[in-house]
Amino acid sequence: MACPKKKTSNAKRDQRRATWVRKADLQAARALSLGKSVLTGRAKGFVYPTDAPEEDEA
């Protein structure tokens, strides 16, 4: 049977949690930056649909 492992120290737990929060903050900042660039029309690496009328090739 599986036996319980050693307890993770509080410092290790806090370090892991801080890394997770830091990654989340970085992703939020990147998303906000991308959103701002899309709204200003300066986005070059992001493709999104526009409201321009499509021309029929008929």
C-alpha positions in Angstrom: 0.0 0.0 0.0 1.0 3.6 -0.5 2.5 5.3 2.5 2.2 9.0 3.4 5.1 11.1 2.2 7.0 13.7 4.2 5.2 16.9 4.8 6.0 19.8 2.5 7.5 22.7 4.3 5.6 26.0 4.5 8.4 27.8 2.7 8.3 25.3 -0.2 4.5 25.6 -0.3 4.7 29.4 -0.3 7.3 29.4 -3.0 5.2 27.3 -5.2 2.2 29.5 -4.6 4.2 32.7 -5.3 5.4 31.2 -8.6 1.8 30.4 -9.6 0.6 33.9 -8.7 3.5 35.5 -10.6 2.7 33.5 -13.7 -1.0 34.6 -13.5 0.0 38.2 -13.1 2.3 38.0 -16.2 -0.4 36.4 -18.3 -3.0 39.1 -17.2 -0.5 41.8 -18.1 0.1 40.2 -21.5 -3.7 39.9 -22.2 -4.3 43.5 -21.2 -1.5 44.7 -23.5 -2.9 42.6 -26.4 -6.4 43.9 -25.8 -5.1 47.5 -25.8 -3.2 47.0 -29.1 -6.2 45.4 -30.7 -8.4 48.3 -29.7 -6.0 50.8 -31.1 -5.5 48.8 -34.3 -1.8 48.3 -33.8 -1.9 44.5 -33.3 0.3 42.7 -35.7 0.5 39.2 -34.3 -3.2 38.7 -33.6 -5.8 37.8 -36.2 -9.4 38.7 -35.4 -12.6 39.1 -37.5 -13.5 42.6 -38.7 -16.9 44.0 -39.5 -15.9 44.9 -43.1 -18.5 43.7 -45.6 -17.4 40.6 -47.6 -17.5 40.8 -51.4 -19.2 37.9 -53.2 -17.2 36.3 -56.0 -20.4 35.3 -58.0 
